[in-house]
Amino acid sequence: MSGPAAAAEAPVVELRRFSKWYGDVVAVADLSFELRPGVTGLLGPNGAGKTTTLKAICGLLHPSQGEVLLFGRPIQRDPMLYRAIGVVPDGDRLYPRLTVRSYVRLHAELQGLADAGAAAERAIAEVDMAPLAERRLKGLSKGERQRTKVAGAIVHQPALLVLDEPMTGMDPGQRARFIELIRLIGSAGVTVLVSSHILGEVERLASQILVLVSGRLAASGDYHAIRDLMADQPRTVMVKVDDARRLAAGLIALPSTVSVELDGDALRARTRSVDSFATALPRLARDQGATLREVRTTDESLEQVFRYLVGRR
């Protein structure tokens, strides 16, 4: 296939067997993945290679081996590609005496935009900072400063937005609002890559997840695809019922059940097959005249998946 349709389907970012080493230290080894419009979460423990990967995607370092492509072209060979990238770095690298408006306008001017003022106003409105446009950066909350940094990063309407640990130091309310902002940007067709250690929030934020462990890609896909990698691991199901003890006796007899623990009017069952458990549970409850009040899995969190993937490396 060729022409506009093929171009539309091409990845915005592509890493092809990317490796980076510093002397005898290998930071990233043989890393391959693609990024397309929407929000992707980049996860990994300290030293996993996240920062090296972000710098390579932004064109801030050269691969020791392999390729990093933006729109199918090596970024280091085409400086104009840098204009397609917006970056929100880790930490507060801000000018405290600038106002929100002057900070974002400065970014617009550095990008060489024809109408820097109008571009700044649009970006400030997009991150919902217009009411605070004349406030100095030193007087903003953590969440407000991060929104201002995002406005500076998107003022030139980049195709790719890269954020390094953007939610560090935010309170829960600020994090919820920031997640909503990034999801809106991703839904508008921007390719967004977010590096974070706040695992549960990345689960809410990202449609795709990349897990780096020891400089290698341990898993990729949406959350459920990554969870399927743990098919060999028993999963926990919480059941609230009016006669937990009697129901527990029936559940422990199931071939897929590993264990059952009673906790008042609830029980926790560890099962090798959630599907067979879900099929058998209503039948057992009906046969025993028990009323099911709640059934849910309790280990369906990205943090549990992440720890498993790290632990098996």
N, C-alpha and C positions, 0 to 999 in steps of 0.2 A: 504494500500500500504506500502511496506517496501523496503529496499535496497537503492541504490544510488539515484534513482529518487525521493524517498520520502525525502531523506536528502537534495536534491537540492531544494525542494519546502519548506522546513522548514524555518521559519524566522530566520534572524541573531540575532535579538534582540526581546525579547517578555517581556512586562510588564503585569503581571496578578494581577489586583486589588491592585496595588501598592499604599501604603499610607505612608506618613512620617509626624510625628509631633514632635514638640519641646516643651515639657511641655504642656501648654494649647493651643499652636499655631499650627494649622494644615497647613502645607506647601503644601501638595499634598494629595488628597483624592480619593481613588478608581479609579486609573488611569490604563487603559488597552489599549495597542496598540502593533502593530508589526512593525518592520523595516526590509526591504529587500534591496538587492542591488539597487543602485541609490541614488538620493539626496532627502532627506526629510527636509522640513523647520519646525522649532519649533518656534511658535509665541506666544506672550502674553505680556501684560503690565507689568510694574515693580510689583513684588510681586505675579506674577501669578503661580510661581513654576517652572519656566524654569531651573534655576540653580540647584535646588534640583533634578529635573529629570535627568539632565545631569550627576550630580555627582553619582546618583544611577546607571545609565547605565555604567559609567566608574568604578564602584565598589568602589567608594570613600566614600560611606555611606551605612548603613544597613537599609533596609525597616523597618518601625514600623509594617507594615502589608503587606501581599502579597508577590509577587516574582518578581525578575528581572533576566531574563534568557538570556544567551549568547550561541548560538548554542544549546539551549535546556537545558543548565546546569546553576545552580546558580553560579554567578561569585565569590561570597565570599567563596565558598567551593572548588574552583579550581584556585589557583593562576596562573597556566599556561595560563589561558584564558586572563590574562592581556596582554600577548604578542600579542594578536589579535587586540588590540586597539591602535589607535593613537589619541592624544589629542592636540588640538590647543586652549590653554586657553585664556581668555579675558585678555587684558593688555599686556604690553611689559616686560615679565619676562625673560629678555635676559642678556647675559654677554657682555657688550658693547665693550670690547677690543678683543673679539674673531672675527675671520673672518667668513664669511659665511661657508667656507669649514670646518674650525675647529669646528664650532658649530654643523653642521650636522654630522660630523664624531664622535663627542662626543656622540651624540644620538645613533649612530650605535654601538659604543663601550659599552654604557650602556645596549644596547639590547643583547650584547654578540654575535654579528654577526661575522662569521669566517673571512670575508674579509671586515672590516669596511670601508676601503678606497674606494673600488669599490662600495659598497652600497651607500656611501655618494655621490660619483660622479653621480651615476644613479639618486638619488633623487634630487640633485641640477639641473641636466639637465631636469628632469621631470617638475620642477616648473619654468624653463627658467631663472635660476639664474647663469648659468655657466660663463657668461661674468663678473659677479661681485663676483666670488668665493673668491677672495683674499681681498675684501673690508671688513673693520671692521663694525660690526653691528651698532655702534654708528653713522656711516656716511650714513646709508641707509634711504630711504624714508619710510613712513608708509607702503605703498604697498609692497615694497621690504622686509621689516622686516616680514610682514605677510607671504609672499611667503617662506621666510627662515624658519619660524616656521612650515609651512606646510611640507617643505622638512624634517625637523627633525621628524615630526610626522609620515611620511610615509616611512622613511628610512628602516624600517623592514618589509615593505609591509603588513600592517595590513588589516584585513577584514573589520574593522569598524573604521571610522574616525569621531571624534566628534569635532566640532568647536563652540566656545562660542563667539558670537558677533564679528566675524572675520573682518567685514568691517567698524567698527567704526573708524572714523578719516580719512578714505580714500577720495581722491577727485574722481569725476565721472569717470575719465579715469582709475584710479587704480581699482575702483570697477568693471568696465566692464571687465578688464583683469582678476581680481580675480574670478569673476563669471565664466568666460570661463574656468579657471583652475579647479575649483571645479566641474563643469559639466563634464570635461574630466575625472577626477578621478572617478566620479560616473558612467560614461558610460563604464569604464574599469572593472566594476563589484564590486567596493568597495561600502559598505553601508555607506553613508555619512549623518550625522545629523548636521544641521546648525541652531543654535539659533541666531535670529536676530530681531531687531525692524525696519529694513529698509524694509518695507513691499513690496513695488513695486519691489524691487530687488529680494526678495525671490520668488515672482511670476515668475520672469524670470529664477531663479536659480533652483527651486525645482520641481520635478515631483509630489511629495506628500506634503501635508501641514497638520500640527497638530496645533490647536489653543487652548492654555490653558488660562482659565479665572478663577481666584480665586481658583487655585489648582485643577481644574477639566478640563476634555477634553470637550471643547465647540463644536468642529467640527474637522473632519478629512476627507481626501480624496484629489483628485486633485482640482485645483482651481474651475473648473466648478461645481463639486459636492458640494463644499462649497457654491458657489453662488446660487445653487438651493435651499438651505435652506432658502433663502430670497424670495421664490416664492410669499409670501404674501405682499411683498413690491413693490410699483410702481417703474418702472425703467425709466431712462431718455434716450430719443433718440434725437440726433441732426440731423436736416435735412436742407441741403442747397439747395435752389430751386430758380428759377427765378421769381416766384410770390408767396412769402411766405404767404402773407395775405389771398389770395383766398384759398390756400391749407389748411391753419389753420382752416378755417370755416368748411371744410369737415372733418378734423381730430377730431375736438372737438365734432362732432356728433357721433363718434364711441363709442359704449357702454363701451369699455375698457379704453378709454382715461380719465385721471384724470384732466389734465390741458395742455394748450398750451400757450407758451410765444413767442412773436415775437422779433427778434433781427436783424434788417436790412434785408438782403436776407437769413436769417436763422431763424429757429424756434426750440424751445425745447419742446418736448412733453413728458409728464409723462404718462405712460401706465401700466396697470395691466397685459397686455399680449403682449410681444414683438412679438410672433408668429402671432397673429391676426393683430397687427399693421403692420408687414412686409408684410402680405398678402394684406391688404387694401390699403397701401400707393401707390404702383404702379398703381392700378386701379384708385384711386382718381386723381393722377397726369395725367394719360392718359385722363380721362374724362374732366379735366380742361385745357388740353393742356399745362401743366407745365412740365419743364425739371428738373429732379432730378440730382443734381451735387454731392452730398455726403450724405450718411446716415450712422450713427454710434451711438452706445451706448456710453454714456459718464461716466457711473458709473460702468464700468466693471473693477474696480481695486480692488486689494486685500485689500487695506486700507479701502475702503468703506465697504467691507464685514466684515473686522475685527472690525470696529467700531460698526457695527450693532450687531455682535455677543457679543461684550463686553457690549453694552448698554442694551441688553435684559436679561442679567444675574441678 
